[in-house]
Amino acid sequence: MPETNLPKRKSVLKPGDRVFRIPRVTSWQILPSVIKKPRIGGVSTSLLVYGFALIVILGAFLLTLPIASETGQVTNPVDAFFTSTSATCVTGLSVVDTADHYSYFGETVIMVLIHAGGFGFMILATMLLLAMGKRIGLKQRLLIRESLGVAKLGGVVRIVQRIALFTFVVEILGAALIYIRLSTQYSPGVALWKSVFQSVSAFNNAGLDLFGDLRSLTGYQGDPIILLTTAGLIIIGGVSYLVIADMASSRSFSRLTLDSKLVVTTTIGLLAAGTVLILLSEMNNPLTLGALPWDQKILNAFFHSVTPRTAGFASLNVGAFAVYSLFFTMFLMFVGGASGSTAGGVKVNTFGMLVATVTGTLQGKDRAGAFGREFTTQQIYRALTLLILSGAIISVFVFILSITEKFTFLQLLFETVSAFGTVGLSTGITPELSVTGKILISIMMFIGRIGPLTLVLSLAQRQKTSEYKYPQETIRIG
């Protein structure tokens, strides 16, 4: 074609003109009949469940090996399965004492399982792929985003790397502080190993320890280094890296996201309420706080308001708690920590949102929200669904356990809530459970760790806009 000397087009925009950007559309929006939209949802939830189940089974197999026990004998498969589930689901319930029963190999397996459960399957898988130099594809990034609970897809791999670095730095610092105390009791090698295990278990809210005789931290009631370091690791692990990163970047409460504000305020409120209530209810109990001086009473009351947030360590005899102390502890265990953290439970995000919704309703507001922001209706529905289903599951398991076990209803309820919240606190009945009871509690621990995340992901993926709107009609309430 002959060349033409056409003048270049000049911009006709003037200052003040509005520019409209054409929205970017995907291939399946242009050609819905030719290219189908990829279905990530069903795969992600199944992968989370199967991934955790595979880790539990592999851990149980390793713990049954003779090399995993102190005596060099094969561990009862049911006990190994229970321990593997407890470690992977970062619960802390134990039918055998970790230090007394397992060898260094067995304890190493348990610590690896704790890390796998604390990180989460998708984060752990991503770390392994990165370590092998593999590329993280779109599908893996979508799964990571859903497991972390973040809105944006970009930067999820970088977030995983930061979570891993943050985790190891905090665990090393925690182990160093704990070593200061344990080095005065044990040889340097033993003190270092116990310090590392304790730091990993505390940060990941696991609740397993190496102090022997199933006594947890009852031998350190007057030791602020052990208790406060453990409590600090539990809190940091339980509020999630995303909230801590938001706090570090914002440097002001007013600039935090709504999610971070709910996590921070609800966590502080529950810690304060737990400390006061446990102190008041147990201060005259000679089997718990009654025999301790006032400084240790406050220290241990604070610690036992922290540890039900799914950690499971105990500096007091929980079985000797008053009924009302056990009831409030169950409430703390049921709520748990923050979403996307190492903690379990229905999460402080869920609880804080529902409390704000109830408060707004009592104040006559027609729209629920907090801190100048509104909640979406779908989020409120999901929170209510999670809360009701969690209560229903706990009720069913307690009913079955009341048939198979010989313990009181309160003991079985406490054990079940502890398993669901992946806490690990017990009134002392765990080693005496029947085979059926151990299996049921193992299933409950698995549900407690995987269930809330899987349910929320499933509800989010099934959400669809209704094409019809029906006439409204009033229902009588109250």
C-alpha positions in Angstrom: 0.0 0.0 0.0 1.2 3.5 -0.8 2.3 5.5 2.3 0.2 8.4 3.2 1.3 11.4 5.2 -1.6 11.6 7.6 -1.4 14.1 10.5 -1.1 12.6 14.0 -4.2 12.9 16.1 -3.9 15.3 18.9 -5.5 14.9 22.3 -8.8 16.7 22.5 -9.0 16.4 26.4 -9.1 19.6 28.3 -8.5 20.3 31.9 -11.5 19.2 34.0 -12.7 16.6 31.4 -13.7 13.3 33.0 -12.0 10.1 31.7 -13.8 6.8 31.9 -11.7 3.6 32.0 -13.1 0.6 30.2 -13.4 -2.3 32.7 -11.2 -5.2 32.1 -13.1 -8.4 31.2 -11.9 -12.0 31.3 -12.0 -14.5 28.6 -14.9 -16.4 30.1 -17.0 -13.2 30.3 -16.5 -12.7 26.6 -17.0 -16.3 25.5 -19.0 -18.0 28.2 -20.0 -20.8 25.8 -16.5 -21.6 24.8 -14.3 -21.0 27.8 -15.6 -22.0 31.2 -14.7 -20.1 34.3 -12.3 -22.3 36.4 -13.9 -23.8 39.5 -11.4 -23.3 42.3 -13.8 -23.5 45.3 -14.5 -27.2 45.4 -10.9 -28.1 44.9 -9.5 -25.8 47.6 -11.7 -27.0 50.4 -11.2 -30.7 49.5 -7.4 -30.1 49.3 -7.3 -28.5 52.8 -9.2 -31.5 54.3 -7.3 -34.2 52.5 -4.0 -32.4 53.1 -4.5 -32.3 56.8 -5.8 -35.8 56.9 -2.7 -37.1 55.0 -0.4 -35.3 57.5 -2.3 -36.8 60.4 -2.1 -40.3 59.0 1.6 -40.0 58.1 2.4 -38.6 61.6 0.5 -41.5 63.3 2.5 -44.0 61.3 5.8 -42.4 62.3 4.8 -42.3 65.9 3.9 -46.0 66.0 7.5 -46.9 65.0 9.7 -48.4 67.8 12.2 -45.6 67.2 9.6 -43.0 68.2 9.2 -44.3 71.8 11.5 -44.2 74.7 11.2 -47.9 75.4 11.8 -48.9 71.8 8.4 -50.6 71.5 5.6 -50.0 69.1 3.1 -47.4 70.3 -0.6 -48.2 70.4 -1.9 -47.1 67.0 -4.9 -45.4 68.6 -2.7 -43.4 71.0 -0.3 -42.5 68.1 -3.3 -41.4 66.0 -4.6 -39.3 68.9 -1.2 -37.7 69.4 -0.7 -37.0 65.7 -4.2 -35.4 65.4 -3.6 -33.3 68.5 -0.2 -32.1 67.2 -1.4 -31.5 63.6 -4.5 -29.7 64.8 -2.4 -27.8 67.4 -4.7 -28.9 70.2 -2.5 -30.2 73.0 -4.7 -33.0 74.4 -2.6 -36.0 75.2 -3.3 -39.6 76.2 0.4 -40.2 77.0 3.0 -37.7 78.2 5.1 -36.4 75.3 8.4 -36.3 77.2 8.0 -39.6 79.1 6.7 -41.7 76.2 8.4 -40.4 73.1 12.1 -40.4 72.1 13.9 -37.5 70.5 12.8 -38.8 67.1 9.1 -39.0 68.3 9.3 -35.5 69.8 10.8 -34.2 66.5 8.0 -35.7 64.5 5.5 -34.0 66.9 7.2 -30.7 66.5 7.1 -31.0 62.7 3.4 -31.8 62.9 2.8 -28.8 65.1 4.5 -26.6 62.6 2.5 -28.1 59.8 -0.7 -27.5 61.6 0.2 -24.0 62.8 1.3 -22.9 59.3 -1.6 -24.5 57.6 -1.4 -27.0 54.8 -1.4 -24.5 51.9 1.3 -22.3 53.5 3.4 -25.3 54.3 3.0 -26.7 50.7 3.9 -23.3 49.3 7.1 -23.1 51.4 8.1 -26.6 50.3 7.6 -25.6 46.6 9.6 -22.4 47.0 12.4 -24.3 48.8 12.5 -26.7 45.8 12.6 -23.8 43.4 9.2 -24.5 41.9 6.9 -21.8 40.4 3.7 -21.0 42.2 0.9 -21.1 39.7 -2.5 -19.2 39.6 -4.4 -22.1 41.1 -2.0 -22.4 44.1 -2.2 -18.6 44.6 -6.0 -18.8 44.7 -5.9 -21.6 47.3 -3.3 -19.7 49.4 -5.5 -16.5 49.3 -8.5 -18.4 50.5 -6.7 -20.2 53.3 -5.2 -16.9 54.5 -8.5 -15.1 54.2 -7.0 -12.1 52.3 -9.0 -10.2 49.6 -6.2 -9.6 47.1 -4.5 -12.2 44.9 -1.4 -10.3 44.3 1.5 -10.7 46.7 0.2 -13.9 48.5 3.5 -15.7 47.9 5.3 -12.8 49.4 3.0 -12.9 52.4 3.7 -16.6 52.9 7.5 -15.9 52.9 7.0 -13.1 55.4 4.9 -15.3 57.6 7.6 -18.0 57.6 10.3 -15.5 58.4 8.2 -13.9 61.1 7.4 -17.3 62.6 11.0 -18.4 62.9 12.2 -15.1 64.3 9.5 -15.1 67.0 10.1 -18.7 67.9 13.9 -18.2 68.2 13.4 -15.2 70.4 10.9 -17.1 72.6 13.3 -20.1 72.8 16.1 -17.8 73.9 14.0 -16.3 76.7 12.8 -19.7 77.9 16.4 -21.1 77.8 17.5 -18.5 80.3 15.3 -20.2 82.9 15.6 -23.8 81.8 19.5 -23.6 81.6 19.5 -23.4 85.4 17.6 -26.7 85.7 18.9 -28.9 82.8 22.1 -29.5 80.9 22.7 -27.1 78.0 21.6 -29.6 75.3 18.4 -30.7 77.1 17.6 -27.1 78.1 18.0 -25.9 74.5 15.8 -28.8 73.1 13.0 -28.2 75.7 13.2 -24.4 75.0 12.8 -24.8 71.3 9.9 -27.3 71.6 8.2 -25.0 74.1 8.5 -22.0 72.0 7.3 -23.8 68.8 4.4 -25.3 70.7 3.4 -22.0 72.4 3.6 -19.8 69.2 1.5 -22.4 67.3 -1.0 -22.6 70.1 -0.3 -26.4 70.4 -0.1 -26.9 74.2 2.2 -29.9 74.2 5.3 -29.7 76.4 8.3 -31.7 77.5 8.1 -31.3 81.2 6.9 -34.8 82.0 4.1 -36.4 84.1 1.3 -34.6 82.2 1.9 -31.6 84.5 2.2 -28.9 81.8 3.5 -25.7 83.5 2.2 -26.4 87.0 5.8 -26.5 88.2 6.4 -22.9 87.0 3.5 -21.1 88.8 5.9 -18.6 90.3 8.1 -18.2 87.3 7.3 -15.0 85.3 9.9 -15.7 82.6 8.3 -19.0 81.6 4.7 -18.0 82.0 4.9 -14.5 80.4 7.1 -15.7 77.5 4.7 -18.5 76.8 1.7 -16.2 77.1 3.3 -13.7 74.8 4.0 -16.4 72.2 0.4 -17.6 72.4 -1.0 -14.1 72.0 1.3 -13.3 69.0 0.5 -16.5 67.3 -3.2 -16.2 68.1 -3.8 -12.7 66.6 -2.2 -13.7 63.2 0.6 -12.2 61.2 -1.8 -10.1 59.0 -3.0 -8.2 62.1 0.5 -7.6 63.4 1.7 -6.4 60.0 -1.3 -4.1 59.8 -0.5 -2.7 63.2 3.2 -2.2 62.3 2.4 -0.4 59.1 -0.5 1.7 60.4 1.1 2.7 63.7 -2.3 4.1 64.7 -5.4 2.4 65.9 -7.6 4.7 63.8 -5.8 3.7 60.6 -6.2 -0.1 61.1 -8.6 -2.1 59.0 -11.9 -3.0 60.5 -10.9 -6.6 60.8 -7.7 -5.7 62.8 -9.7 -3.3 65.0 -12.2 -6.1 65.9 -9.3 -8.6 66.6 -7.4 -6.2 68.8 -10.4 -4.9 70.8 -12.0 -8.3 71.2 -8.7 -9.9 72.2 -7.9 -7.2 74.8 -11.5 -7.4 76.2 -11.5 -11.2 76.6 -8.0 -11.2 78.2 -9.0 -8.5 80.7 -12.4 -10.2 81.5 -10.7 -13.6 81.8 -8.1 -12.4 84.2 -10.6 -10.6 86.5 -13.1 -13.5 86.5 -10.6 -16.2 87.1 -8.9 -14.2 89.8 -12.2 -13.5 91.6 -13.5 -17.0 91.3 -10.4 -18.9 92.2 -8.6 -16.6 94.6 -9.9 -18.5 97.7 -9.7 -22.0 96.2 -6.8 -23.8 98.0 -6.3 -26.2 95.1 -5.7 -23.4 92.5 -4.9 -19.8 93.4 -5.7 -19.8 97.1 -2.3 -20.9 98.3 -0.3 -18.5 96.1 0.9 -15.0 97.0 -0.9 -12.0 95.4 1.6 -11.4 92.7 1.5 -15.1 91.6 -2.3 -15.1 91.8 -2.5 -12.2 89.3 0.2 -13.8 87.1 -1.6 -17.2 87.0 -5.0 -15.7 86.5 -3.7 -13.7 83.5 -2.0 -16.9 82.2 -5.2 -18.8 82.4 -7.1 -16.1 80.5 -4.5 -16.4 77.7 -4.1 -20.2 77.5 -7.8 -21.0 76.7 -7.4 -19.0 73.5 -6.5 -22.4 72.0 -3.0 -22.9 73.6 -3.8 -25.5 76.3 -0.9 -25.0 78.7 -1.9 -25.1 82.4 -0.1 -23.6 85.4 -3.0 -24.6 87.6 -4.9 -27.8 88.2 -7.9 -27.2 85.8 -9.7 -30.2 87.2 -9.9 -28.4 90.6 -11.5 -25.2 89.1 -14.9 -24.2 90.3 -17.9 -24.9 88.0 -18.2 -21.2 87.0 -14.5 -21.0 86.2 -14.8 -24.1 84.0 -17.9 -22.5 82.3 -16.1 -19.3 81.5 -13.0 -21.2 80.4 -15.2 -23.1 78.0 -16.5 -19.8 76.6 -12.9 -18.6 76.0 -12.0 -21.9 74.3 -15.1 -21.7 72.1 -14.2 -18.2 70.9 -10.5 -18.9 70.3 -8.1 -16.6 68.4 -8.1 -14.7 65.2 -8.9 -15.9 61.7 -5.8 -16.8 59.7 -3.8 -17.4 62.9 -2.5 -20.5 64.6 -5.5 -20.5 66.9 -8.8 -22.4 66.6 -12.3 -21.7 67.8 -15.0 -19.8 66.0 -12.5 -16.8 66.0 -12.6 -13.4 67.7 -13.4 -11.8 64.3 -16.7 -13.8 64.3 -17.5 -13.1 67.9 -16.6 -9.4 67.7 -18.8 -8.9 64.6 -21.8 -10.7 66.3 -21.4 -8.7 69.5 -21.3 -5.4 67.4 -24.4 -6.6 65.5 -26.3 -7.4 68.7 -25.2 -4.1 70.3 -26.3 -2.1 67.2 -29.7 -3.9 67.3 -30.2 -3.1 70.9 -29.4 0.6 70.0 -32.1 0.5 67.3 -29.8 0.6 64.4 -31.0 -0.9 61.1 -27.5 -1.6 59.8 -24.8 -3.5 61.8 -21.3 -2.2 61.9 -18.4 -1.0 64.1 -15.8 1.8 64.1 -17.7 3.7 61.4 -17.8 0.8 59.0 -20.7 -1.5 58.1 -20.7 -5.3 57.9 -22.1 -7.0 54.9 -25.2 -9.0 55.3 -23.5 -12.1 53.9 -20.8 -11.9 56.5 -23.3 -11.7 59.4 -25.2 -14.7 57.9 -21.9 -16.7 57.7 -21.0 -15.8 61.3 -24.4 -16.9 62.6 -24.2 -20.1 60.5 -20.7 -20.9 61.9 -21.8 -20.2 65.5 -25.0 -22.3 65.3 -23.4 -25.3 63.5 -20.4 -25.3 65.9 -22.8 -25.5 68.8 -24.8 -28.2 67.2 -21.7 -30.3 66.4 -20.4 -30.0 70.0 -23.9 -31.0 71.3 -23.9 -34.1 69.1 -20.4 -35.2 70.2 -21.2 -34.6 73.9 -24.3 -36.7 73.6 -22.5 -39.6 72.1 -19.6 -39.4 74.6 -22.1 -39.4 77.5 -23.2 -42.8 76.2 -19.7 -44.3 75.7 -17.8 -42.7 78.6 -18.2 -42.9 82.4 -17.4 -39.3 83.2 -19.7 -36.4 84.3 -21.5 -34.3 81.7 -19.4 -31.2 82.7 -16.1 -33.1 82.2 -17.2 -34.4 78.8 -18.5 -31.0 77.7 -15.2 -29.4 78.7 -13.2 -32.0 76.9 -15.3 -31.7 73.7 -15.1 -27.9 73.7 -11.4 -28.1 74.3 -11.0 -30.4 71.3 -13.2 -28.3 69.1 -11.4 -25.1 70.0 -8.1 -26.9 69.5 -7.1 -25.8 73.0 -5.8 -28.9 74.9 -7.0 -28.0 78.4 -8.5 -30.9 80.3 -10.0 -31.8 83.6 -7.7 -34.9 83.6 -9.9 -37.4 81.8 -8.0 -37.6 78.5 -5.8 -40.6 79.3 -8.7 -42.5 80.7 -11.0 -42.2 77.7 -12.1 -45.4 76.0 -10.9 -46.3 72.5 -14.2 -44.9 71.2 -13.8 -41.8 73.2 -10.3 -41.2 71.9 -11.4 -41.6 68.3 -14.4 -39.3 68.8 -12.2 -36.6 70.4 -9.7 -37.0 67.6 -12.4 -36.4 65.1 -13.6 -33.4 67.0 -10.0 -32.0 67.0 -9.9 -32.4 63.2 -13.3 -30.8 62.8 -12.3 -27.9 65.1 -9.1 -27.2 63.1 -10.5 -27.7 59.6 -14.2 -27.2 60.0 -14.6 -23.4 60.5 -12.2 -22.5 57.7 -13.8 -25.1 55.3 -17.3 -24.0 56.2 -16.6 -20.3 55.6 -14.8 -21.0 52.3 -17.7 -23.2 51.2 -20.3 -20.5 52.1 -18.3 -17.8 50.3 -17.9 -19.9 47.2 -21.6 -20.9 47.0 -22.7 -17.3 47.4 -24.9 -16.2 44.5 -27.1 -13.2 43.8 -30.8 -14.1 43.9 -32.6 -13.3 40.6 -35.9 -12.8 42.4 -37.0 -10.9 45.4 -40.0 -12.2 47.3 -42.6 -10.1 49.2 -41.6 -9.4 52.8 -43.7 -10.6 55.7 -43.3 -10.1 59.5 -42.5 -13.0 61.9 -43.3 -12.8 65.5 -40.2 -12.8 67.7 -39.9 -13.2 71.4 
